[in-house]
């Protein structure tokens, strides 16, 4: 009898929308949080496409970074660093299943 195959279902992401404000601009970002190992966030930024950041150790909140970009969340706020730092706030969801505080549990 053949060995059982592992469960191949895709992990469901936690989707959170943020409004990020920089010194001279504002950007809406959709963050897709994946909490199963390896934990990561995928940031969807309008016409710029997607940015995938692995989770890093953080003393408080959750930090995702790749050496160039960093997205650090705590509660319903985030800081997004891409050369300069933008301050982000969650945008109220239109769907009740969205969560506004995606910090992973450890």
VOPAGU-2260 file (C-alpha; in pm, 1 decimal, decimal comma):
REM VOPAGU-2260
SITE   aa  ch    i         X         Y         Z
SITE  UNK   A    0       0,0       0,0       0,0
SITE  UNK   A    1     150,6     344,1     -93,1
SITE  UNK   A    2     246,0     588,5     182,6
SITE  UNK   A    3      -2,3     862,9     259,4
SITE  UNK   A    4      76,9    1195,2      99,7
SITE  UNK   A    5     108,4    1502,2     323,4
SITE  UNK   A    6    -182,8    1743,1     328,0
SITE  UNK   A    7    -120,3    1973,3      30,0
SITE  UNK   A    8    -386,1    2236,2     105,5
SITE  UNK   A    9    -264,0    2594,6      86,0
SITE  UNK   A   10    -247,7    2790,8     408,5
SITE  UNK   A   11    -514,0    3058,3     434,8
SITE  UNK   A   12    -362,8    3403,8     477,2
SITE  UNK   A   13    -474,0    3668,6     722,1
SITE  UNK   A   14    -552,5    3970,4     501,5
SITE  UNK   A   15    -516,5    4320,8     645,9
SITE  UNK   A   16    -534,4    4653,5     460,8
SITE  UNK   A   17    -314,2    4943,5     574,0
SITE  UNK   A   18    -298,5    5311,4     482,2
SITE  UNK   A   19      70,0    5411,2     501,0
SITE  UNK   A   20     177,0    5774,4     526,3
SITE  UNK   A   21     522,6    5898,9     442,9
SITE  UNK   A   22     661,6    6247,9     452,7
SITE  UNK   A   23     510,8    6345,7     115,5
SITE  UNK   A   24     295,1    6054,4       8,0
SITE  UNK   A   25      35,2    5797,4     107,1
SITE  UNK   A   26      12,6    5436,1      -7,2
SITE  UNK   A   27    -250,7    5169,9      49,7
SITE  UNK   A   28     -98,6    4828,4     118,1
SITE  UNK   A   29    -265,9    4489,6     152,8
SITE  UNK   A   30     -70,1    4258,6     382,4
SITE  UNK   A   31    -114,7    3881,7     361,1
SITE  UNK   A   32      16,7    3718,3     678,9
SITE  UNK   A   33     115,9    3350,3     668,7
SITE  UNK   A   34     181,4    3219,8    1019,8
SITE  UNK   A   35     283,3    2859,5     951,3
SITE  UNK   A   36     659,4    2801,1     932,1
SITE  UNK   A   37     825,5    2968,5     761,3
SITE  UNK   A   38     619,0    3270,2     876,7
SITE  UNK   A   39     611,6    3559,4     632,9
SITE  UNK   A   40     411,9    3853,7     504,2
SITE  UNK   A   41     339,6    3934,5     141,8
SITE  UNK   A   42     276,3    4305,5      83,1
SITE  UNK   A   43      61,6    4390,2    -219,6
SITE  UNK   A   44     135,9    4745,0    -330,5
SITE  UNK   A   45     -82,8    4869,6    -615,9
SITE  UNK   A   46      96,1    4858,6    -948,4
SITE  UNK   A   47     433,7    4784,6    -783,1
SITE  UNK   A   48     340,5    4419,9    -734,5
SITE  UNK   A   49     419,2    4199,1    -435,9
SITE  UNK   A   50     695,1    4207,6    -176,9
SITE  UNK   A   51     762,0    3892,7      31,0
SITE  UNK   A   52     928,5    3941,6     372,3
SITE  UNK   A   53    1023,2    3661,3     614,9
SITE  UNK   A   54     942,3    3700,6     983,8
SITE  UNK   A   55    1231,4    3805,8    1209,9
SITE  UNK   A   56    1270,8    3799,9    1587,2
SITE  UNK   A   57    1110,2    4095,6    1764,2
SITE  UNK   A   58    1088,7    4190,8    2130,0
SITE  UNK   A   59     744,4    4341,9    2075,1
SITE  UNK   A   60     492,7    4300,5    1792,6
SITE  UNK   A   61     589,9    4114,9    1477,1
SITE  UNK   A   62     874,1    4213,2    1243,6
SITE  UNK   A   63     918,2    4103,7     882,4
SITE  UNK   A   64    1236,0    4203,2     696,4
SITE  UNK   A   65    1475,3    4102,5     421,1
SITE  UNK   A   66    1775,3    4332,5     476,5
SITE  UNK   A   67    1636,4    4606,8     249,3
SITE  UNK   A   68    1269,7    4640,2     346,5
SITE  UNK   A   69    1108,5    4599,2     689,1
SITE  UNK   A   70     743,9    4583,1     799,9
SITE  UNK   A   71     699,3    4595,1    1178,1
SITE  UNK   A   72     349,5    4563,1    1325,9
SITE  UNK   A   73     209,3    4612,0    1672,3
SITE  UNK   A   74    -166,5    4604,1    1718,1
SITE  UNK   A   75    -338,5    4801,6    1442,4
SITE  UNK   A   76     -29,9    5006,1    1352,2
SITE  UNK   A   77     282,4    4930,6    1150,0
SITE  UNK   A   78     604,2    5092,0    1035,3
SITE  UNK   A   79     716,1    5015,0     681,9
SITE  UNK   A   80    1074,4    5096,5     590,1
SITE  UNK   A   81    1168,8    5121,1     221,6
SITE  UNK   A   82    1454,9    5368,1     221,1
SITE  UNK   A   83    1238,3    5594,7     438,3
SITE  UNK   A   84     991,8    5491,6     706,2
SITE  UNK   A   85     616,6    5517,6     657,7
SITE  UNK   A   86     365,8    5496,0     942,8
SITE  UNK   A   87      72,7    5265,9     868,2
SITE  UNK   A   88    -274,6    5227,7    1020,3
SITE  UNK   A   89    -521,3    4948,1     949,6
SITE  UNK   A   90    -813,8    5032,1     724,6
SITE  UNK   A   91   -1148,6    4901,6     855,2
SITE  UNK   A   92   -1235,6    4580,8     672,8
SITE  UNK   A   93   -1542,7    4534,3     458,8
SITE  UNK   A   94   -1553,6    4162,9     538,9
SITE  UNK   A   95   -1612,7    4050,2     896,1
SITE  UNK   A   96   -1362,9    3760,6     864,7
SITE  UNK   A   97   -1065,6    3999,6     824,5
SITE  UNK   A   98    -863,1    4054,6    1140,8
SITE  UNK   A   99    -720,6    4394,2    1226,7
SITE  UNK   A  100    -442,5    4264,6    1453,7
SITE  UNK   A  101    -249,7    3984,0    1281,7
SITE  UNK   A  102      33,9    3940,2    1531,5
SITE  UNK   A  103     129,0    3573,5    1530,9
SITE  UNK   A  104     123,8    3375,5    1851,5
SITE  UNK   A  105     438,8    3207,2    1972,0
